[in-house]
């Protein structure tokens, strides 16, 4: 069993930055691929970025060059650095874990989910 707790969301102006964190319980964090997803108001949950156990990363085209995913296995934490934020980035952001995963873009393959953190980009 893995528990995930996101933090770092909030209100930010367009062009600003935020860093989201996702702290995981358990001793096998390094065996999990981690993903960040988001759900804008009234829309489906969508892939943002993922990182495999050996730190191979991928990201959605809508955030490429602006968002960076990273992990610190010693701290059981995955991060999402978000720069140059736009109003369309407004959403609830979730982290997810997939045991020995490949960093899939599909939400359904992830085994565990956090409760989400709200990110609002507005002037």
C-alpha positions in Angstrom: 0.0 0.0 0.0 1.3 3.5 -0.9 -0.2 6.7 0.3 0.4 9.9 -1.7 0.1 13.4 -0.4 0.4 16.4 -2.7 1.3 19.9 -1.6 2.4 23.2 -3.1 -0.7 24.3 -5.0 -2.2 27.8 -4.8 -3.1 30.9 -6.6 -0.5 32.4 -9.0 -0.5 35.1 -11.6 0.0 34.3 -15.3 3.7 33.9 -16.0 4.4 32.8 -12.4 5.8 29.6 -11.0 4.9 26.9 -8.5 6.5 23.7 -7.4 4.2 20.8 -6.5 5.4 18.0 -4.2 4.1 14.6 -3.8 5.3 12.7 -0.7 4.9 8.9 -0.7 4.7 6.4 2.1 6.4 3.1 2.0 9.8 1.7 1.5 9.6 0.8 -2.2 9.1 4.2 -3.6 12.1 3.8 -5.9 10.2 0.8 -7.6 7.3 3.0 -8.8 6.9 5.1 -11.8 5.3 8.4 -10.8 2.9 10.5 -12.8 1.3 13.9 -12.5 -2.2 14.4 -13.9 -4.6 17.3 -13.8 -8.3 17.8 -14.1 -9.5 21.3 -15.3 -13.0 22.4 -14.3 -15.6 20.5 -16.2 -13.0 18.4 -18.1 -11.5 14.9 -18.0 -8.4 14.1 -16.1 -5.3 14.5 -18.4 -1.7 13.5 -18.4 0.9 16.1 -17.4 4.2 14.4 -16.9 5.7 11.1 -15.7 9.0 9.8 -14.4 10.1 6.1 -14.3 12.0 4.4 -11.5 15.3 5.3 -13.3 14.3 8.9 -13.9 13.3 8.7 -17.6 10.8 11.5 -18.0 8.0 12.4 -20.4 5.5 15.2 -20.5 2.5 16.4 -22.4 3.0 18.7 -25.4 1.0 21.4 -23.7 3.5 21.7 -20.8 6.7 20.8 -22.5 9.4 23.3 -21.9 7.5 24.8 -19.0 7.0 22.0 -16.5 9.7 19.7 -15.2 9.1 16.5 -13.3 11.8 15.1 -11.0 12.1 12.7 -8.1 14.2 12.3 -4.9 14.1 8.6 -3.9 15.9 9.4 -0.6 12.9 11.6 0.4 10.2 9.5 -1.3 9.1 12.6 -3.1 8.3 13.5 -6.7 8.1 17.1 -7.8 6.5 19.1 -10.6 8.2 22.4 -11.2 5.8 24.6 -13.2 7.1 27.8 -14.9 5.4 30.3 -17.2 2.0 29.3 -15.9 -1.0 30.1 -18.0 -4.7 30.4 -17.1 -5.4 27.2 -18.9 -3.1 25.4 -16.4 -5.8 25.9 -13.8 -6.8 22.5 -12.5 -6.7 20.1 -9.6 -3.3 18.4 -9.9 -2.9 14.7 -8.8 0.1 12.5 -8.4 -0.1 8.8 -9.1 2.1 5.8 -8.6 2.5 2.7 -10.8 4.5 -0.2 -9.5 7.3 -1.0 -11.9 5.6 1.1 -14.5 6.8 2.8 -17.6 5.4 6.2 -17.0 2.2 5.8 -18.9 0.0 8.6 -20.0 -3.1 6.5 -19.1 -4.6 7.2 -15.7 -6.2 3.8 -15.5 -2.9 1.9 -15.2 -1.8 3.8 -12.1 -2.2 1.9 -8.8 -2.4 4.7 -6.3 -3.5 8.3 -6.3 -3.2 11.3 -4.1 -6.1 13.6 -3.0 -5.1 16.4 -5.4 -4.0 20.0 -4.9 -5.6 23.0 -6.5 -3.6 25.2 -8.9 -5.3 28.5 -10.0 -3.6 30.8 -12.5 -5.3 34.1 -12.6 -4.6 37.8 -12.4 
